[in-house]
Amino acid sequence: MSEQNVRLTVSPEQEGQRIDVLTAESLDDLTRSGAQKLLENGHVLINGKTAGKALRVKAGDILDIHIPAPQTVSAQAQDIPLSILYEDDDLLVVDKPKGMVVHPAPGNPDGTLVNALLFHCGDSLSGINGELRPGIVHRIDKDTSGLLVVAKNDAAHTDLQRQIQEHSFTREYRAVVHGNVKEDTGTIDAPIGRNPKDRKKMAVTTQHSREAVTHYEVLERFGNYTYLKCVLETGRTHQIRVHMAYRGHPVAGDPVYGPSNTPKSLQGQCLHAGLIGFTHPRTGEYLEFSSEPPETFTKFLRGLQSTRRE
């Protein structure tokens, strides 16, 4: 996506729309989340003034939208092995190991999935997310293992993001959580935002939060622990970890949202992105991929199963 400058006048039919929605609808290849980022960075003006993303427009308002060109990638390509389940000219599906950070950040400048992708794909990665997250359509936490789809071009990236926003992109996880989850199935519909008391954490909150919906199904019960399948309807930061802790069943091994006695042998949360499914952006074919949890996860689960049988 190259740099663009667009001016438009709000029509009477568009009056009352949120400015982020109107901005996204007015430009090809721009998602609503992309429009919100433009607004947050001051790249959208209304009648010559910067606008908040929740503002509702009026007929006759003048919108000036600036879309900066993606910055040059500064992350370095590194020859790091990747487990690739599928690859073509538009995308690839990667099985990320536990302990690998998805993209460079303070404290993790290299050794990330992005560094590995830059070596594997070269320049064949989308640039929508800017310099430190090329190709990354969605992410999972460092100590969460499992499947990610990576876009090789902006058209594929935009279409995959659209599927995520429209909830037609399947993301299914396996988790072992503390306690006995009594309901066989359930849905947690609770908004997530930054924890007002600790900005490094996320929390269920009504302050500056976004809709978050997680569906779950009990697979096995072990008294003090429950093995769950969790399906994301939305994809907020730490969503499953926050939602399960909110319900009183934090993910086993979670050092941030779990209890002090959570098993340290798990080396982080017992959470695995085990299945993803989506429609291929170019062919229209539905694709689905699955992967098995890592050894730390399966060993812990086998221990719980053997204890129950005794």
LUMSEBA-801961 format. One record per residue (C-alpha): x, y, z; residue in three letters. Coordinates in steps of 0.001 Angstrom, whole numbers, plus 500000, padded with zeros to 6 digits. Last residue first. Layout:
REM residues N
XYZAla/...
//
This chain:
REM residues 310
494506455769540074Glu/492678456752536891Arg/492443460438537859Arg/496175460591538557Thr/496927459122535112Ser/494784461729533374Gln/496370464640535261Leu/499866463389534456Gly/498926462894530800Arg/497753466516530679Leu/501025467805532136Phe/503023465726529643Lys/500800466927526777Thr/501327470612527611Phe/505091470462528213Thr/505427468283525101Glu/503865470853522775Pro/500198470775521711Pro/499291469021518419Glu/498536470962515254Ser/495524471655513058Ser/494870473292509707Phe/491712474271507822Glu/491341475776504353Leu/488117476965502713Tyr/488674477639499015Glu/487922481155497739Gly/490936480953495420Thr/492565484326496120Arg/491873485188499763Pro/491762481520500870His/488778481114503166Thr/489744480458506775Phe/490306477767509377Gly/492661477633512350Ile/493201474820514821Leu/495416474043517819Gly/496290477435519230Ala/497750476024522464His/497429477232526058Leu/499064475829529188Cys/500428479221530253Gln/504141479596530949Gly/507043477266531643Gln/504672474357532359Leu/506966473207535177Ser/506019476356537097Lys/502619474853537954Pro/500264477599539263Thr/500772478052543013Asn/500971481854542864Ser/497601482011541137Pro/497228482728537407Gly/496853486009535519Tyr/500501486900534897Val/502508483699535408Pro/499972481513533577Asp/500995477901534289Gly/497420476648534360Ala/494979479040532675Val/492905480969535193Pro/489525479527536237His/487798482139538390Gly/485589483440535579Arg/487766486543535208Tyr/490830484284535087Ala/489210482443532163Met/488431485682530368His/491891487180530890Val/493825484124529664Arg/491422483578526765Ile/491713487209525630Gln/495435487854526229His/495202490751523716Thr/491816490751522021Arg/490749488414519245Gly/486997488153518816Thr/484847485045518345Glu/487607482911519796Leu/486957479226520373Val/488153477537523560Cys/488412473756524009Lys/488924472981527653Leu/490738470599530029Tyr/489689471240533630Thr/491868471259536760Tyr/491433470687540515Asn/488848467968539993Gly/490243466411536814Phe/487593467249534219Arg/487884466512530504Glu/486817468136527212Leu/484767471048528596Val/483606473445525890Glu/484351477161525600Tyr/483209480212523646His/485110483493524032Thr/483719486950523242Val/485519490285523653Ala/484094493719522876Glu/486635496494523302Arg/487729498473526341Ser/488577502096527101His/487114501664530608Gln/484362499021530830Thr/486762496465532228Thr/487718492802531948Val/491463493064532323Ala/494736493388530422Met/498086493736532138Lys/501101496009531705Lys/498925499048532433Arg/498387497910536031Asp/495575499551538035Lys/493339500502535074Pro/493958497062533503Asn/494121497762529798Arg/490989496695527951Gly/488672493697527604Ile/484890493608527260Pro/482992490576528621Ala/481037487940526702Asp/482149484591528109Ile/480257481762526440Thr/479526478317527817Gly/479699474576527424Thr/479799471620529810Asp/479092473944532751Glu/480873473040535999Lys/484416474211535264Val/486352472509538062Asn/489411474479539101Gly/492523475755537336His/492615475747533552Val/494072473452530908Val/493718474992527477Ala/493203473937523859Arg/492521476638521294Tyr/490309477104518227Glu/490559480046515851Arg/488112479971512922Thr/488006483008510615Phe/484365483846509765Ser/484072486246512715His/483485489289510430Glu/486531491027511913Gln/488677487913511438Ile/487447487487507865Gln/488247491129507133Arg/491748490665508519Gln/492235487751506122Leu/491048489860503177Asp/493332492785504044Thr/496390490570504499His/495759488721501238Ala/495532492008499340Ala/498558493430501163Asp/500889490600500163Asn/502636487629501771Lys/500168487216504626Ala/501023485052507656Val/498559482626509269Val/499313481535512819Leu/499042478150514511Leu/500306476953517848Gly/502103477698521077Ser/501255480232523770Thr/504366481203525721Asp/505199484217523550Lys/501576485267523077Asp/499626484724519876Ile/499323487080516935Arg/497024487935514040His/497692489081510464Val/501486489293510780Ile/502946489813507303Gly/505450492437508382Pro/505169493269512098Arg/508054495589513001Leu/507993498058510108Glu/504379498743509386Gly/501292496562509845Asn/500135496853506246Ile/503458495795504769Gly/502634492320503450Ser/505483489864503094Leu/507401488700500024Ser/510494490860500514Asp/512530487965501886Gly/510195485063502673Cys/512323482712504785His/514770485238506229Phe/512091487870506872Leu/509861485167508305Leu/512495484144510869Ala/512963487718512066Asn/509171488113512231Val/508852484927514286Leu/511240486401516820Thr/514919485769517585Gly/515493489505517630Asp/514753492725519530Pro/512969490986522431Asn/513419493266525464Gly/511553496107523794Pro/509554494536520965Ala/510258492417517909Pro/507351490291516623His/505885486859517368Val/507933485966520456Val/508994482308520551Met/508686480514523897Gly/506218477847522808Lys/506746476969519169Pro/504821478668516364Lys/503137476360513833Asp/503160478524510709Val/500572478834507938Val/501740480648504813Leu/500168483222502568Leu/499695484621499074Asp/502230482897496801Asp/501752479511498494Asp/502626477936501838Glu/501195475353504213Tyr/502204473586507439Leu/505405475550508012Ile/507444474688511122Ser/510115477377511032Leu/513853477123511681Pro/515609480449512439Ile/517956481917509839Asp/517579485537510855Gln/516372488496508808Ala/516876491749510684Gln/514086494025511855Ala/514379497514510356Ser/511625497108507771Val/511233500284505767Thr/508115502122506825Gln/504767501436505202Pro/503558504433503168Ala/501508506935505142Pro/497722506990504687Ile/496441510561505002His/492702511155505201Ile/491163514611504929Asp/487468514572505809Leu/485223517554505105Ile/481920517666506977Asp/478930518544504766Gly/476547516076506390Ala/477630515374509937Lys/480103512833511246Val/480021510829514455Arg/483198510895516552Leu/484288507546518035Ala/487733507565516386Lys/488621510994517734Gly/489300513641515094Ala/492185515945514286Thr/491075519333512963Lys/490881520701509403Gly/487148520177508931Asn/487639516590510010Ile/491239515428509939Leu/492479511843509764Val/496200511058510117His/496378512001513798Gly/498029508777514950Asn/494924507500516768Glu/492810508285513697Leu/495112506315511388Leu/495124503449513891Lys/491322503490513951Gln/491235503293510153Ala/493496500242510238Gly/491202498618512802Ser/488282499363510485Arg/490110497747507596Thr/491613499608504645Leu/492144497720501368Asp/489981500138499364Asp/489167503444501010Leu/485818505033501874Ser/484476502161503967Glu/487388502328506409Ala/487067506098506828Thr/483293505867507266Leu/483637503223509977Val/486345505174511807Asp/484274508383511561Ile/481257506842513198Arg/478216507305510978Gln/475625509935511900Gly/475443511554508481Glu/476399509173505673Gln/473146509554503727Glu/473446513347503934Pro/476849513076502263Ser/480153513593504070Val/482690515302501820Thr/485875513499500869Leu/489576514223500708Arg/492138511450500189Val/495908511467500534Asn/497680508176499861Gln/501127506680500505Glu/501579503272498899Ser/500000500000500000Met/
//
